[in-house]
Amino acid sequence: MQELNNDFKNFIKKLVNIILKKEVWISIFLIGIFYFIFLLPNASKSYQYTINNHTVHCDEQIGFYNSCG
């Protein structure tokens, strides 16, 4: 009975570890989505200022930080 109890405890520990690791990955995933949606479009737009060499109006800029370039 003691051995079965230890196996069960080990199983619970493994389960908790998996859940904790998954939560870390989920949070990294969410931060990644936030980065791609809000920061990258803005960065690529401001990158185009120098490449295309023409004035881009504020309303053309996509992204979280709407600042005139």
C-alpha positions as CSV (number, residue, x, y, z in Angstrom):
1,M,0.0,0.0,0.0
2,Q,2.9,2.3,0.8
3,E,4.4,1.8,-2.6
4,L,1.2,2.6,-4.4
5,N,0.9,5.8,-2.3
6,N,4.4,6.8,-3.4
7,D,3.6,6.2,-7.1
8,F,0.5,8.3,-6.7
9,K,2.5,11.1,-5.1
10,N,5.0,11.0,-8.0
11,F,2.3,11.0,-10.5
12,I,0.7,14.1,-8.9
13,K,4.2,15.8,-8.8
14,K,4.7,15.1,-12.5
15,L,1.2,16.4,-13.3
16,V,1.8,19.6,-11.4
17,N,5.2,20.1,-13.1
18,I,3.6,19.6,-16.6
19,I,0.8,22.1,-15.7
20,L,3.3,24.7,-14.4
21,K,5.5,24.3,-17.5
22,K,2.5,24.7,-19.8
23,E,1.5,27.9,-18.0
24,V,5.0,29.3,-18.7
25,W,4.7,28.4,-22.4
26,I,1.1,29.9,-22.6
27,S,2.3,33.1,-21.1
28,I,5.3,33.2,-23.5
29,F,2.9,32.5,-26.4
30,L,0.5,35.3,-25.3
31,I,3.4,37.8,-25.0
32,G,4.5,36.7,-28.5
33,I,1.0,37.3,-29.9
34,F,0.9,40.7,-28.3
35,Y,4.4,41.5,-29.7
36,F,3.4,40.5,-33.3
37,I,0.0,42.3,-33.2
38,F,1.0,45.6,-31.6
39,L,4.7,46.1,-32.0
40,L,5.7,44.6,-35.3
41,P,3.2,46.3,-37.6
42,N,4.4,49.7,-36.2
43,A,8.0,48.7,-36.5
44,S,7.6,47.6,-40.1
45,K,5.7,50.8,-41.0
46,S,8.4,53.1,-39.5
47,Y,11.0,50.9,-41.3
48,Q,9.2,51.8,-44.6
49,Y,9.7,55.5,-44.0
50,T,13.4,55.3,-44.8
51,I,13.1,52.7,-47.6
52,N,10.3,54.2,-49.6
53,N,11.5,57.8,-48.9
54,H,8.0,59.3,-48.9
55,T,5.9,60.9,-46.1
56,V,3.5,58.5,-44.4
57,H,0.5,60.1,-42.7
58,C,-0.5,59.2,-39.2
59,D,-3.7,57.4,-40.3
60,E,-1.6,55.1,-42.5
61,Q,0.3,53.8,-39.5
62,I,-0.9,50.5,-38.1
63,G,0.0,49.5,-34.6
64,F,-0.5,50.2,-30.9
65,Y,1.7,53.2,-30.7
66,N,0.2,55.7,-33.2
67,S,2.9,58.4,-33.4
68,C,3.6,60.5,-36.5
69,G,6.9,59.7,-38.1
